[in-house]
């Protein structure tokens, strides 16, 4: 049997082991620990690209800080001749995977260390090839003590000063700096969100200043790389060396790592100026803020209300009536976008939205004692919430009283917070004209006209509709370019991202509009 045939049999055995071990854990457990195994073909593509970055006969010292069952080990010996591999070391913190994996690799010369990479100390002999699919553990699953330890150690290893919002994968990337040999190569399969979010600034600064960033390939978010994780993935390649002058970075998108659909080289200088790297390679630079008029020049934009428990705090009229709850302790709220077919919400004589199913949000500052005296049915409903533990949720326990809500007045225009690029309408986000007194939950963004626009609308009420119509003509690419994307093609717009969308067409509706510090500071509330 040929060497390739033996390797294929070995990989088939490894995949069976991987499947068996995955079945031994719940999806929730694997999600919490960020355990998503790298598919075989993707692992081979990554190692094949790595091989193109080395001279033909250079000896390889290989490190995988989060080895799992060894998909990259398997690809390494499939792509590189065995005589070139001097050593191969992997770390695995979870014995559920690590112990069986160590056994199947025991006679190959590849070593799996059952330990936490983040507490290990680098050896004197460094590694010239680091390939890793680190655990995708979000920051809220890290304990405060771990966060502080990781922040300090990552900063010491790489100079990367990560915020408390950074996921564990960012720390893995930074910590590995101390394990790499000079001129060594690293390839990281990580979520692409670092390219857009605030906590990713430190990662991008590291990639531009501490190493030579070679290439970033971003997979099409509609083509999820991990069947069990809705995350948009990228492979980040760099060399541990100072970047040369006039250096350019290859950005590729879609297709495969080896055969992308789009490609463009971007200079370090342009990358340093650009906030959202996911624009590349398909889009041009966004340009500086002062060079364009944006929605922030016309609106204060805020997330809708995070209620602390929609199922408890948001009721329909029938349930309020059947329970004999006092309507004066509720205010109207728009339903979730998936239940809202209309893009224009009319109001009845009470200001309530004209919808088949009206929804109302419990919101009062009355104390429980006053409620018990005046509204016994409402008091009983609150007691039901306590039995369910609603009052002990993070948001509720930090409010007084626990059932009060954020101040979020009705907004004349609201925008959906999440969207998909493959909708029938072709528009991932919807701008909704709201004539009612309904507020919105945090599945929407609320847009409140700033002073100049508000004054213009008060003088000409038809202007609001014209502005709304223009906003619905904003190209989907502009909205998608400002937002962020997750696996499966799910896009999200945060308030500051929607605020940066081009709004030059609105200026045409208000010819005498002038930007001024006062105009930017003043809002409706």
N, C-alpha and C positions, 0 to 999 in steps of 0.2 A: 504494500500500500504506500502511496506517495505521502510526503510530509503534509501536503495540503489536505489530503484525505483524512489523515490522522487528526489534524487541527480542526477540520469540520466536525468530526465525531466528538472531539473534546468540547467544542462550542455547543453542539447539540445537547451534550450531557449537562453543561453549565446552564443552558437555558431551561432544561427540565428542573434543575435544582432551584433556579431563580423562581420559576413558577410555583414550585412546591413551597418555598419559603414565603413568597408573597401571600399565598393562600393561608398561611399560618398566622397572618395578621389582618386586622380589620382595615378597611380603607381609611377610617378616621385615625387609627394609630399611625399608619404610614404617612398620611398627610401632615400630622403633627410633627413627625420627625423628618419630614421632607425627603422621604425615600422613594425615588422614582428612577428605576433602572434604565440605563442607556440602551436603546435598541441596537442590535448587532450591526446592521448596515450603517447606522449613523456612527457608531464607534469605529468601524473600519474606514469610513470617509475621513474622520478626524485624524486617525493615525496615518492615513495615506497623505493627507495634506501636511502633517507634521514631517513626514519623511522628505517632502520636497524642500523643506527649510534647512536641511542638513547636508553637508558634503557627503558624498556617496559612502565613504568608508569610516565616517566618524563613529566612535564608540558611544553607545547610549547608556546613560544612567537615568533610570525612569522612576518617577514618583507619581502616585495617585493618592491624594490625601483623603479620599472618600471612596474606597474601592468597591464596596458592595460585594458582589460575587466575582467581580473581575472582568467586566465586559471590555475595559480598555487593556487589561493584561492580555486577554485573548486576541484582541485586534493587534496589539503590539507584536506578538510573535507571528501573527499572520502576515504583517506588512514588512517587518524588519527581519533580516537574516539573523538566525540565533547567534552567530558569531559576533554580531555587532552589539549585542545586549550584554553590557557588563554587569548590571544589577537592575532589579525592579522591586520597588517597595510600595506597599499599599497600607493605608490605615483604615480600620473599620471599628467604630465605637460600639456597634450593636452586635452582641455575640450571636444573636439569632441568625444573622447573615455571616458574621465573621468566622465563627468556628467551622461551619460546613465548608465555607469557601477556602479557609486555610488548609483543610484536608484535601480538597481536590487539586490545589496548587502545590501541595507539599513536595512532590518529586520533580518539579519543573525548574527549581532554582529561583522562583519568584516568591517573595516573602510578604505575608499579610500580618501586620502587627495589630493585635486586638487592643486598641487604645484610642484615646481622644486626641486627634491631631492638634486641636487648639491648645493643649497643655504640653505637648511634646516639645523637646528642644532639638534644634537642627544639628546634624552631625558635622564633623569637620569636612568630610568629603561631600560636596554639594551635588545636586542633580541638574543635568543639562536638558532634561525634557520632563515637564510637569503637565499632565493631562488630567482633568478632573471635571466631574459632574457633581458639584458640592451639594450638600443637603439644602433644600429650599425651605428653610424654617423662617417664618416671619418673626419680626421683632417682638410681637406680643407673646410669643411662646418662649422667649428668653427671660430668665429670671433677672432681677435687677443686679444681683451680684455677678452673674455671668456677663451681663452687658458691660458693666464697668471693667471687669477683667479683660474681656475681649477688646474693648475700646483701647485700653492702655497697651495691651500686648500688640495689637495690630498697628497702632501708631509707632511703637518702638521698632517693629519689624520692617515697616514700609514707609513710615511717615504719613500714612493714610489716617486722617482724623475723622472717623465715622460718627454720625449722629446716632442717637438712641433708636431711630426709626429704621436703621439699616438691618437687612436680613442677615442670617448667619453666612450665606454664601459670600457676602462682601468681606467678611472677616477671614474666611478661608483663603480668598484671593490675596488679601493683604499679608496674612501670616506666611504664605508660601514664599514670599519674596526672600525671606531669610534662608530658605532651603535651596534656592536656585543658584547655580554656578553663573559666573559672569558670562555673558553672551548666550546663556541658556534660553530655551524656547518654552513658552507656556501656551496652552490652549484650554480655555475655560468654557464649558457648556453651562450657561447661566441664563436666568430670566432677563429679557431685554429691557425690563422696566427701569433699570439703573440709568439707561440712556436718557430718560425724561424726568425722573422724579428728583426732588430736592436732595434726598439722602445720597443720590448717585453722584452729586457734584464732587465729592471727595474721591470716588472711584475714577471719575473721568480726569480729575486733576492728576492722579497717580499715573494713569495711562498716558497722559500727555507729557508729563515732566520727569517721572522717575524711571520710565522704561521707554522702549521704542515700540509704539503701537503699530502693528503690521497690518492687521485685517480684522474687520468685524463682519461676520456673515449673520444676517437676521433672517430667520425662517418666516415664511408667510404665516401669519397668525391663523389663517383659515386652514392651515395644514399642520395640526398639532403634532408635535414630535413625541409626546408622551400621552398614551391613550388614557392614563389615569390621573392626569394633572392638566388643568386648564391654565397653562402658562405659556406666554409667548417667549420663544427661546432664541438665543444668539450664541455664536461661538466667537470668543474674543482671543485673538492671537497677539502675543508680544514677545519681544526679545529683552532680556535683562541687560540693557545697555542704554546709555544716554542717547536721546534722539538726535540724528544729524540735522544740519541746517537744511531748510527748505524741504523737510520731510513731508511726504504725503501718505495717507492711510487709505487702504483699499476698503471700500464699503460695498458689500454685495447683499442682494435680497432675493428671496424666493428660490424655487427649485431646490437644488442640493448644494452642499458646501463646495463640491467639486465642479458643479455645473449650475451656477446661479442664473436667474432670469435677468437681473439688473446688476450693473457694476459701475462704480465711479470712484475716482481717487480724490480725496479731500485733504487740503493742507492742514497742518497742525494749527496754524493761525486762524483759519476759518472755524475749525472745531472748537478752539478756545473761546470764540465769540458766540457760537451757537448753543442755545439752551437745550434744544431737543435734537438729539442725534438720530432719532428714528426718522427724521426727514430724509436721511440719506439711505440709498443712493437715488431715490426716485424724485426728490424735490430739490429745489435750489435753497440757498440760505434764506432764512425768514426776514433778514434785515433788522436793523436796530429799531427799538421801540419808537424813537423820535421820528423815524422816517415814515410812519404810517399812523393813520387814525384807527383806533381799535375800539371794541365794545366798552372797554373800561372808561373811555372818554365820555360815554353817554349813560352808563348804568353802574350802580352798585350791584354786585352779584354775590349772592349768598346761597349756601346749601339750604335745602329745606330742613324741616324739623326732624331730629332724631328722637323719636318718642320714648324709646326705652322698652317698647313692647307693643307693636302695632295691633296685635290680636286683642290686647286688653284695652288699649286707649282709643282705638278707632272703631266706631260702631255705626251701623246703618240705622235709619230712622225707625224701622220696624222693631229692632231690638231695644232701642231706647224707649219706645212706646210700650212694648210688652213688659219691660222691667219697671215701668213707671218712673224712669229717671228724669231729673229736671233738665229740660233742653237749655236753660240759661247757663248751665255749666259746660256746655259744648259749643264748639264753633265749627263751621263747615270746612271740609278739607277735600281736595281733589283725590279721586281714587288713583291707584297705580296706573302708569301709562298703558299697561297691557289691557286694562279695562276701560280705557278712555279713547274711543274711536275719533272723537272730535278734536279739531285743532283750534276751535273757537268755542269758548264756554260762555253761554248767555246766563243771565241772572233773573230770578223771579222777583216779586215785589219785596221780599225780605232780604234780597241779596244772595240767596242760596243759589248754587249752580243748578241750571236746568238739565238734570241728568236722570236717567231711568232709575238709578240707584244712588241716592245721596248718602254721603259718608260724613261723619261728624267726629271731631277730636275732643276728648275729655281734656279740659284745661281750666283750672281754677286755682286761685291763691287762697281760698278759704281753708281754714284749719280743719282738721278732722273733727274737733269738738263742735265747731260751728255747723259743719255738714251733718253731724249726728243729730244735732238739735233741730235743724231746719229740713233736712232731706234724709230721712231714715233709710229709704231705698238705696240712695247713693252711698250712704255709709255701709250698707250691707254689701254693695258691689265692691267697694274698696277692701273690705275684709276678705272677699273672695280672691282679690288680687294678692293680698298678703299670703293667703294659704298657698297660692301658686308660686310665691316667691318673687313676684314682679318687683316689689319694693326693694329687693336685695340686689337687683341688677346694677351694673356699674353706673349707668346714667341716673337711675332713680335714687340710688343711695347718696348721690352727690347733689340732689335737688331738695329744696325745702319750699313747700311740702313735696313729697316724693312723686306726686301725680301732677305737678305743675309742668308747664312746657316752655320752651324757648319763645322769645318774642320774635315772631315772624309774621308781619302784616301781610295781607293779600298783595300779591304782585301782579301788575297788569300784563306782564309777559313772563312765562316760565319756559324753561327748556328741560327736556329729558336729560337725565344724568348718565344713563347707559344706553348704548345702541350697537347695532350690528351693521356692517358695511354691505351685507347681502340682502337687505330688506327689499320687498316688492316695490316700494316707492323709490328705492335708490337713495333715500335720505336716512342716515344712521341716527340723527338727532332731530327732534321736533321742537319748533318754537310754537307755543300755544298762547293765544290771546285770551286773557282771563277778565271778563266783565264782572265776575262775581266777587263775593267777599270771602271766598274759600282760600285758605292757606295751603301749603304743600308739605309733604313729607320729604325725606332726604333722597328720594328717587328723582327729585327735580332740583333744578337750580332756579332761584327766584331773581328776577331782574327788576330793579327799582330805578326809574329814571333819575339822573342827577339834575341839579338845579336848572341848568339852561334848557335841557330837554323837557323837564317837567313844566317850566314856564311856557315853553313853546306849545306844549300839548294843551295847557290850560287856556291858551289864547286860540288854539285851533284844534278841537277835540278829534278831528278826522286824521290828524297827524299820527296818532298812536297806531291806527290801522295801517297807515302807509309805512311806518317804521317796521311794524311786524311783517308786512308783506315783503319788504326788502330783506329782512333777516332770513326769511324762508327761501330767498334766492341765493344765499351764501352757498358757494360750491361745497359739496360734501368733503372734497379733498382738503379745504381750508380747516374745517372742523376736525377732521381726522388727524390732520397734521399737527394741530395744537394739543390734541388729547393723548391718551396712552392706550395701549392695546394689550389684551390678554389672549391666551390660547383659545382657539375656536372662533376667533374673529370678534370677540366682545370688546368694544371700545368704551372708554370712560372720559368724561370731561370734568375736571375740577373747576371751581370758580375762577381761579387765576388763569387757567388755561382758556376757558371761554372768554375771559376778559381780554385776551391777547388776539382774538380773531379780528381780522380786518373789517372795518366798518366805514370805509370811505364812501360807500353808497348812501349811508345815512346823512352824511354831510350835504349831499346834493339835495336832500329834502329840507335842509335848514341852511340856506346860503349864507346867513350872517353868523353862523356858529363859530365861536372862537374858543380855542383852548386857553385856559388860564389856571393858575394854581387854585384860585377860589372855586372855579367850576369843578375841578377834580376833587376838592375836599368836601363840598357840600352835597348832601343827598336828601332823600325824603324823610329819613328818620335817624 
